[in-house]
Amino acid sequence: MAVLNHHIVHARDKDQTALFFAEVLGLDAPTSLGEFAVLQVSSDTTLDFVDTTAEIRQLHYAFLVTEEEFDEVFGRIRERRLPYWSDPFRHDPGRINHWDDGRGVYFDDPNGHLLEIITRPYGSGGTEAKNPHPLVAARTEDSSA
């Protein structure tokens, strides 16, 4: 089984961005490794931040957290007065979602990358969930048509 080991994240200021991720997500401080600010996000995976002057293409980073961790991270998002949304298209500002009968929220990093914290993996509630993930609900509607 392949396990994601690292992912390179382009940033205007690698150190500031890595520290932002660490502080908001409640992770240990990043370390320096050559040209990279390295942030350990799980036992197997790091995000390796690198400076760039090129245009930064927005990427999406989703983090699965416990209910307690969600409260902590969401508290830090609100303390920093960061805009947040319940959806990845930023159509529902100032709200969280309850997809798969968990909780989720989207917010931006300093470079415009879209970050997400969720307490349940997508689709884990299936069609029996009180609040099924919209992708699951759409698939169910498509198959019944």
C-alpha positions in Angstrom: 0.0 0.0 0.0 1.4 3.4 -1.0 1.4 6.1 1.8 1.8 9.7 1.0 5.2 10.8 2.4 5.3 14.5 1.5 3.7 17.2 -0.6 5.4 20.4 -1.7 3.4 23.6 -1.0 4.4 26.8 -2.9 4.2 29.9 -0.8 5.2 33.6 -0.9 6.8 33.1 2.5 7.5 29.5 3.3 8.2 30.1 7.0 5.2 32.2 7.6 2.9 29.8 5.8 4.2 26.7 7.5 3.8 28.5 10.9 0.3 29.5 10.0 -0.6 25.8 9.2 1.1 24.7 12.5 -0.6 27.3 14.7 -4.1 27.0 13.2 -4.0 23.2 13.1 -2.3 22.8 16.5 0.8 21.0 15.1 4.4 21.1 16.2 6.4 24.0 14.8 7.9 23.4 11.4 11.6 22.6 10.9 14.0 23.7 8.2 15.4 21.2 5.7 17.4 22.8 2.9 15.1 25.1 1.0 12.0 23.8 2.8 10.0 24.6 5.9 8.8 21.1 6.8 5.6 20.5 8.8 4.8 17.0 10.1 1.1 16.5 9.6 0.9 12.8 10.5 3.3 10.1 11.4 3.9 9.4 7.7 3.3 12.7 6.0 4.9 16.2 5.8 4.0 19.3 4.0 7.2 20.8 2.6 6.8 24.6 2.1 9.0 26.3 -0.5 9.2 29.9 -1.5 8.2 30.9 -5.1 7.8 34.1 -7.0 5.7 32.4 -9.7 1.9 32.6 -9.7 0.6 30.2 -7.0 -2.1 27.9 -8.2 -4.7 27.3 -5.5 -4.7 23.8 -4.0 -7.0 22.2 -1.5 -5.8 20.5 1.7 -8.3 18.6 3.8 -7.5 17.4 7.3 -9.4 14.7 9.1 -9.7 15.7 12.8 -11.5 14.5 15.9 -14.6 16.3 17.2 -12.4 17.8 20.0 -9.7 18.9 17.5 -12.4 20.5 15.3 -13.5 22.6 18.3 -9.8 23.7 18.9 -9.0 24.4 15.3 -12.3 26.2 14.6 -11.7 28.3 17.8 -8.3 29.4 16.4 -10.0 30.2 13.0 -12.5 32.4 14.8 -9.8 34.0 17.1 -7.9 35.0 14.0 -11.1 36.3 12.4 -10.4 34.3 9.3 -13.2 34.1 6.8 -14.7 30.6 6.6 -17.3 28.8 4.6 -19.4 25.6 4.8 -18.6 24.7 1.2 -15.6 24.6 -1.1 -17.0 27.1 -3.5 -17.2 29.8 -0.8 -21.0 30.3 -1.4 -22.0 29.9 2.3 -19.9 32.3 4.4 -19.7 32.2 8.2 -21.1 28.7 8.5 -19.9 25.1 9.0 -21.4 22.0 7.4 -22.6 18.8 9.0 -22.1 16.4 6.1 -22.0 12.7 7.0 -23.3 13.8 10.4 -20.0 15.3 11.3 -18.7 18.8 10.9 -16.6 20.5 8.3 -15.3 24.0 7.5 -13.2 25.6 4.7 -10.8 28.5 5.1 -7.9 30.1 3.2 -4.2 30.1 4.0 -2.1 33.3 3.4 -1.5 32.2 -0.2 -5.1 31.4 -1.1 -4.8 27.6 -0.7 -8.1 26.3 0.5 -7.9 24.4 3.8 -10.6 22.1 5.1 -11.1 20.4 8.4 -13.6 17.5 8.7 -14.6 15.1 11.4 -15.9 12.4 9.1 -14.5 11.2 5.8 -16.5 12.1 2.7 -19.3 9.6 2.2 -18.7 7.8 5.5 -22.3 8.5 6.6 -23.7 6.9 3.4 -27.3 7.5 2.5 -28.5 6.7 6.0 -26.9 9.9 7.4 -29.2 12.6 8.6 -27.0 15.0 6.6 -25.4 12.9 3.8 -22.5 14.4 1.9 -23.8 16.3 -1.2 -21.8 14.0 -3.5 -23.5 10.9 -2.0 -26.9 12.6 -2.1 -26.4 13.5 -5.7 -25.3 10.0 -6.7 -28.3 8.6 -4.9 -30.6 11.0 -6.8 -28.9 10.2 -10.1 -29.3 6.4 -9.7 -33.0 6.8 -8.8 -33.8 8.8 -11.9 
